[in-house]
Structures are given as structure tokens and as C-alpha cells.
Amino acid sequence: MNPIKLMKMKGLVDNFMGNHPKFPMFLKAVSQNCITEGAIIEFNVLSADGKNYTSNLKLSASDIELIREMQEAVQSAK
């Protein structure tokens, strides 16, 4: 991956986390307690004009493997 893009992305992520300081704690709690096969993750987005979008997914073993790989990539990039 392009190192310049990685640095830009890190800055954007740091800015996001600064704007939403409780979100990292939420992600940590979820990743430690809830990432198991069969767990259901639900997404709910309320748009600025009041429209509601909802979807969910049930975690499979391959989903968990992807999540763990992404966590390791994030940790090694720090």
C-alpha cells in the first residue's frame, strides 16, 4: 500500500476518533465480547432528511477471520 496514502488515512482516522471519542471504547468492548460466530451486527442510519436505513448481518467464521486480520493490520500500522 502507498505509504503516503497510509499517512493520510491515519490522519483522517485520528481526526474521526477525536470527533467521536466514545466510539473507540465501543469498538473495543464489542471486539472483546461480541465477535463470535452467529453474532448479529445491525447497522442503522438516519439521514439528515429523516430517512431511515437499516440492515444486519450474521457473522460467519470467515467474517471473523476478516475482522481479526483487519485488527492485526491496524495494530501493526500504529
DRENLUM-337964 format. One record per atom (N, C-alpha, C): atom name; x, y, z. Coordinates in Angstrom, 3 decimals, decimal comma. Layout:
! DRENLUM-337964
atomo: CA c1: X c2: Y c3: Z
...
This chain:
! DRENLUM-337964
atomo: N c1: 0,841 c2: -1,177 c3: 0,000
atomo: CA c1: 0,000 c2: 0,000 c3: 0,000
atomo: C c1: 0,889 c2: 1,244 c3: 0,000
atomo: N c1: 0,419 c2: 2,283 c3: -0,613
atomo: CA c1: 1,148 c2: 3,533 c3: -0,735
atomo: C c1: 1,344 c2: 4,176 c3: 0,643
atomo: N c1: 2,608 c2: 4,407 c3: 1,054
atomo: CA c1: 2,861 c2: 4,990 c3: 2,383
atomo: C c1: 2,242 c2: 6,377 c3: 2,571
atomo: N c1: 2,187 c2: 7,162 c3: 1,517
atomo: CA c1: 1,583 c2: 8,496 c3: 1,626
atomo: C c1: 0,087 c2: 8,379 c3: 1,899
atomo: N c1: -0,562 c2: 7,443 c3: 1,220
atomo: CA c1: -1,997 c2: 7,216 c3: 1,475
atomo: C c1: -2,223 c2: 6,722 c3: 2,890
atomo: N c1: -1,328 c2: 5,865 c3: 3,378
atomo: CA c1: -1,449 c2: 5,362 c3: 4,750
atomo: C c1: -1,356 c2: 6,498 c3: 5,759
atomo: N c1: -0,421 c2: 7,416 c3: 5,544
atomo: CA c1: -0,272 c2: 8,553 c3: 6,453
atomo: C c1: -1,515 c2: 9,441 c3: 6,410
atomo: N c1: -2,052 c2: 9,669 c3: 5,215
atomo: CA c1: -3,260 c2: 10,478 c3: 5,086
atomo: C c1: -4,425 c2: 9,793 c3: 5,799
atomo: N c1: -4,536 c2: 8,471 c3: 5,591
atomo: CA c1: -5,620 c2: 7,721 c3: 6,216
atomo: C c1: -5,499 c2: 7,758 c3: 7,733
atomo: N c1: -4,266 c2: 7,644 c3: 8,247
atomo: CA c1: -4,067 c2: 7,692 c3: 9,692
atomo: C c1: -4,539 c2: 9,035 c3: 10,242
atomo: N c1: -4,218 c2: 10,118 c3: 9,543
atomo: CA c1: -4,668 c2: 11,438 c3: 9,972
atomo: C c1: -6,184 c2: 11,550 c3: 9,978
atomo: N c1: -6,826 c2: 11,000 c3: 8,964
atomo: CA c1: -8,288 c2: 11,028 c3: 8,894
atomo: C c1: -8,915 c2: 10,206 c3: 10,017
atomo: N c1: -8,331 c2: 9,041 c3: 10,291
atomo: CA c1: -8,847 c2: 8,190 c3: 11,376
atomo: C c1: -8,652 c2: 8,885 c3: 12,719
atomo: N c1: -7,485 c2: 9,479 c3: 12,934
atomo: CA c1: -7,230 c2: 10,190 c3: 14,188
atomo: C c1: -8,231 c2: 11,330 c3: 14,376
atomo: N c1: -8,512 c2: 12,049 c3: 13,302
atomo: CA c1: -9,481 c2: 13,145 c3: 13,353
atomo: C c1: -10,879 c2: 12,609 c3: 13,685
atomo: N c1: -11,273 c2: 11,504 c3: 13,048
atomo: CA c1: -12,576 c2: 10,878 c3: 13,306
atomo: C c1: -12,690 c2: 10,476 c3: 14,775
atomo: N c1: -11,642 c2: 9,841 c3: 15,293
atomo: CA c1: -11,668 c2: 9,390 c3: 16,684
atomo: C c1: -11,713 c2: 10,573 c3: 17,648
atomo: N c1: -11,059 c2: 11,670 c3: 17,275
atomo: CA c1: -11,124 c2: 12,872 c3: 18,101
atomo: C c1: -12,522 c2: 13,476 c3: 18,117
atomo: N c1: -13,201 c2: 13,387 c3: 16,982
atomo: CA c1: -14,567 c2: 13,907 c3: 16,895
atomo: C c1: -15,581 c2: 13,018 c3: 17,611
atomo: N c1: -15,250 c2: 11,747 c3: 17,760
atomo: CA c1: -16,170 c2: 10,761 c3: 18,353
atomo: C c1: -15,419 c2: 9,937 c3: 19,401
atomo: N c1: -15,054 c2: 10,540 c3: 20,528
atomo: CA c1: -14,161 c2: 9,878 c3: 21,497
atomo: C c1: -14,725 c2: 8,616 c3: 22,143
atomo: N c1: -16,024 c2: 8,441 c3: 22,183
atomo: CA c1: -16,592 c2: 7,232 c3: 22,799
atomo: C c1: -16,580 c2: 6,041 c3: 21,847
atomo: N c1: -16,447 c2: 6,308 c3: 20,560
atomo: CA c1: -16,515 c2: 5,233 c3: 19,565
atomo: C c1: -15,393 c2: 4,200 c3: 19,722
atomo: N c1: -14,138 c2: 4,601 c3: 19,954
atomo: CA c1: -13,095 c2: 3,585 c3: 20,149
atomo: C c1: -13,376 c2: 2,666 c3: 21,345
atomo: N c1: -13,928 c2: 3,217 c3: 22,422
atomo: CA c1: -14,261 c2: 2,383 c3: 23,592
atomo: C c1: -15,362 c2: 1,379 c3: 23,233
atomo: N c1: -16,337 c2: 1,843 c3: 22,457
atomo: CA c1: -17,407 c2: 0,962 c3: 21,998
atomo: C c1: -16,828 c2: -0,171 c3: 21,148
atomo: N c1: -15,978 c2: 0,174 c3: 20,183
atomo: CA c1: -15,380 c2: -0,853 c3: 19,322
atomo: C c1: -14,552 c2: -1,848 c3: 20,115
atomo: N c1: -13,822 c2: -1,358 c3: 21,109
atomo: CA c1: -13,002 c2: -2,249 c3: 21,937
atomo: C c1: -13,883 c2: -3,224 c3: 22,709
atomo: N c1: -14,950 c2: -2,730 c3: 23,312
atomo: CA c1: -15,862 c2: -3,594 c3: 24,075
atomo: C c1: -16,503 c2: -4,637 c3: 23,169
atomo: N c1: -16,929 c2: -4,206 c3: 21,993
atomo: CA c1: -17,565 c2: -5,137 c3: 21,052
atomo: C c1: -16,560 c2: -6,186 c3: 20,594
atomo: N c1: -15,362 c2: -5,749 c3: 20,238
atomo: CA c1: -14,384 c2: -6,706 c3: 19,718
atomo: C c1: -13,954 c2: -7,717 c3: 20,772
atomo: N c1: -13,953 c2: -7,316 c3: 22,042
atomo: CA c1: -13,544 c2: -8,237 c3: 23,110
atomo: C c1: -14,673 c2: -9,175 c3: 23,530
atomo: N c1: -15,924 c2: -8,763 c3: 23,355
atomo: CA c1: -17,025 c2: -9,524 c3: 23,926
atomo: C c1: -18,029 c2: -10,099 c3: 22,934
atomo: N c1: -18,074 c2: -9,578 c3: 21,727
atomo: CA c1: -19,198 c2: -9,926 c3: 20,861
atomo: C c1: -18,833 c2: -10,525 c3: 19,513
atomo: N c1: -17,587 c2: -10,511 c3: 19,132
atomo: CA c1: -17,225 c2: -11,008 c3: 17,806
atomo: C c1: -17,116 c2: -12,530 c3: 17,869
atomo: N c1: -18,265 c2: -13,166 c3: 17,734
atomo: CA c1: -18,343 c2: -14,627 c3: 17,757
atomo: C c1: -19,236 c2: -15,079 c3: 16,616
atomo: N c1: -19,011 c2: -16,288 c3: 16,170
atomo: CA c1: -19,830 c2: -16,833 c3: 15,089
atomo: C c1: -21,299 c2: -16,839 c3: 15,522
atomo: N c1: -22,155 c2: -16,355 c3: 14,640
atomo: CA c1: -23,585 c2: -16,296 c3: 14,928
atomo: C c1: -24,047 c2: -14,965 c3: 15,496
atomo: N c1: -23,103 c2: -14,117 c3: 15,955
atomo: CA c1: -23,488 c2: -12,791 c3: 16,447
atomo: C c1: -24,053 c2: -11,981 c3: 15,280
atomo: N c1: -24,984 c2: -11,109 c3: 15,570
atomo: CA c1: -25,607 c2: -10,281 c3: 14,535
atomo: C c1: -25,201 c2: -8,832 c3: 14,750
atomo: N c1: -24,676 c2: -8,235 c3: 13,679
atomo: CA c1: -24,327 c2: -6,819 c3: 13,694
atomo: C c1: -25,410 c2: -6,086 c3: 12,910
atomo: N c1: -25,962 c2: -5,046 c3: 13,533
atomo: CA c1: -27,013 c2: -4,272 c3: 12,868
atomo: C c1: -26,521 c2: -2,862 c3: 12,615
atomo: N c1: -26,833 c2: -2,362 c3: 11,433
atomo: CA c1: -26,479 c2: -1,005 c3: 11,042
atomo: C c1: -27,759 c2: -0,208 c3: 10,889
atomo: N c1: -27,783 c2: 0,967 c3: 11,479
atomo: CA c1: -28,946 c2: 1,846 c3: 11,373
atomo: C c1: -28,434 c2: 3,257 c3: 11,075
atomo: N c1: -28,911 c2: 3,837 c3: 9,973
atomo: CA c1: -28,501 c2: 5,180 c3: 9,596
atomo: C c1: -29,747 c2: 6,028 c3: 9,405
atomo: N c1: -29,788 c2: 7,146 c3: 10,096
atomo: CA c1: -30,868 c2: 8,121 c3: 9,943
atomo: C c1: -30,287 c2: 9,304 c3: 9,177
atomo: N c1: -30,751 c2: 9,513 c3: 7,950
atomo: CA c1: -30,210 c2: 10,589 c3: 7,123
atomo: C c1: -30,668 c2: 11,945 c3: 7,637
atomo: N c1: -29,998 c2: 12,976 c3: 7,176
atomo: CA c1: -30,330 c2: 14,340 c3: 7,592
atomo: C c1: -31,766 c2: 14,708 c3: 7,220
atomo: N c1: -32,289 c2: 14,082 c3: 6,167
atomo: CA c1: -33,667 c2: 14,396 c3: 5,771
atomo: C c1: -34,694 c2: 13,444 c3: 6,390
atomo: N c1: -34,262 c2: 12,641 c3: 7,376
atomo: CA c1: -35,194 c2: 11,826 c3: 8,144
atomo: C c1: -35,433 c2: 10,413 c3: 7,637
atomo: N c1: -34,767 c2: 10,005 c3: 6,555
atomo: CA c1: -34,936 c2: 8,641 c3: 6,051
atomo: C c1: -34,107 c2: 7,682 c3: 6,899
atomo: N c1: -34,685 c2: 6,521 c3: 7,171
atomo: CA c1: -34,024 c2: 5,530 c3: 7,999
atomo: C c1: -33,628 c2: 4,323 c3: 7,148
atomo: N c1: -32,372 c2: 3,922 c3: 7,267
atomo: CA c1: -31,855 c2: 2,762 c3: 6,546
atomo: C c1: -31,317 c2: 1,782 c3: 7,580
atomo: N c1: -31,751 c2: 0,526 c3: 7,491
atomo: CA c1: -31,331 c2: -0,494 c3: 8,451
atomo: C c1: -30,973 c2: -1,775 c3: 7,710
atomo: N c1: -29,913 c2: -2,405 c3: 8,164
atomo: CA c1: -29,528 c2: -3,715 c3: 7,644
atomo: C c1: -28,792 c2: -4,454 c3: 8,751
atomo: N c1: -28,630 c2: -5,750 c3: 8,599
atomo: CA c1: -27,859 c2: -6,516 c3: 9,575
atomo: C c1: -27,169 c2: -7,670 c3: 8,890
atomo: N c1: -26,208 c2: -8,240 c3: 9,586
atomo: CA c1: -25,529 c2: -9,424 c3: 9,078
atomo: C c1: -25,179 c2: -10,339 c3: 10,241
atomo: N c1: -25,237 c2: -11,611 c3: 9,962
atomo: CA c1: -24,895 c2: -12,630 c3: 10,952
atomo: C c1: -23,463 c2: -13,071 c3: 10,677
atomo: N c1: -22,604 c2: -12,987 c3: 11,689
atomo: CA c1: -21,188 c2: -13,280 c3: 11,497
atomo: C c1: -20,930 c2: -14,770 c3: 11,276
atomo: N c1: -20,149 c2: -15,035 c3: 10,241
atomo: CA c1: -19,702 c2: -16,399 c3: 9,955
atomo: C c1: -18,235 c2: -16,519 c3: 10,366
atomo: N c1: -17,709 c2: -17,717 c3: 10,313
atomo: CA c1: -16,302 c2: -17,937 c3: 10,665
atomo: C c1: -15,386 c2: -17,130 c3: 9,753
atomo: N c1: -15,708 c2: -17,039 c3: 8,466
atomo: CA c1: -14,859 c2: -16,271 c3: 7,547
atomo: C c1: -14,954 c2: -14,770 c3: 7,824
atomo: N c1: -16,116 c2: -14,301 c3: 8,268
atomo: CA c1: -16,259 c2: -12,885 c3: 8,650
atomo: C c1: -15,341 c2: -12,576 c3: 9,833
atomo: N c1: -15,318 c2: -13,463 c3: 10,798
atomo: CA c1: -14,496 c2: -13,274 c3: 11,995
atomo: C c1: -13,022 c2: -13,276 c3: 11,612
atomo: N c1: -12,641 c2: -14,151 c3: 10,706
atomo: CA c1: -11,251 c2: -14,182 c3: 10,242
atomo: C c1: -10,875 c2: -12,842 c3: 9,599
atomo: N c1: -11,755 c2: -12,284 c3: 8,768
atomo: CA c1: -11,507 c2: -10,988 c3: 8,144
atomo: C c1: -11,369 c2: -9,887 c3: 9,192
atomo: N c1: -12,255 c2: -9,871 c3: 10,171
atomo: CA c1: -12,208 c2: -8,862 c3: 11,229
atomo: C c1: -10,896 c2: -8,957 c3: 11,994
atomo: N c1: -10,469 c2: -10,158 c3: 12,345
atomo: CA c1: -9,210 c2: -10,352 c3: 13,083
atomo: C c1: -8,016 c2: -9,882 c3: 12,247
atomo: N c1: -8,029 c2: -10,199 c3: 10,948
atomo: CA c1: -6,935 c2: -9,759 c3: 10,069
atomo: C c1: -6,891 c2: -8,234 c3: 9,990
atomo: N c1: -8,040 c2: -7,604 c3: 9,919
atomo: CA c1: -8,098 c2: -6,148 c3: 9,870
atomo: C c1: -7,592 c2: -5,549 c3: 11,177
atomo: N c1: -7,955 c2: -6,159 c3: 12,306
atomo: CA c1: -7,469 c2: -5,678 c3: 13,604
atomo: C c1: -5,947 c2: -5,759 c3: 13,669
atomo: N c1: -5,392 c2: -6,868 c3: 13,190
atomo: CA c1: -3,935 c2: -7,034 c3: 13,210
atomo: C c1: -3,267 c2: -6,005 c3: 12,310
atomo: N c1: -3,865 c2: -5,720 c3: 11,152
atomo: CA c1: -3,300 c2: -4,727 c3: 10,234
atomo: C c1: -3,293 c2: -3,347 c3: 10,875
atomo: N c1: -4,367 c2: -3,013 c3: 11,563
atomo: CA c1: -4,458 c2: -1,711 c3: 12,235
atomo: C c1: -3,415 c2: -1,632 c3: 13,344
atomo: N c1: -3,273 c2: -2,701 c3: 14,128
atomo: CA c1: -2,295 c2: -2,710 c3: 15,215
atomo: C c1: -0,862 c2: -2,576 c3: 14,696
atomo: N c1: -0,568 c2: -3,252 c3: 13,590
atomo: CA c1: 0,799 c2: -3,184 c3: 13,061
atomo: C c1: 1,088 c2: -1,840 c3: 12,401
atomo: N c1: 0,042 c2: -1,106 c3: 12,009
atomo: CA c1: 0,241 c2: 0,203 c3: 11,384
atomo: C c1: 0,497 c2: 1,291 c3: 12,425
atomo: N c1: 0,228 c2: 1,010 c3: 13,683
atomo: CA c1: 0,412 c2: 2,027 c3: 14,745
atomo: C c1: 1,851 c2: 2,256 c3: 15,052
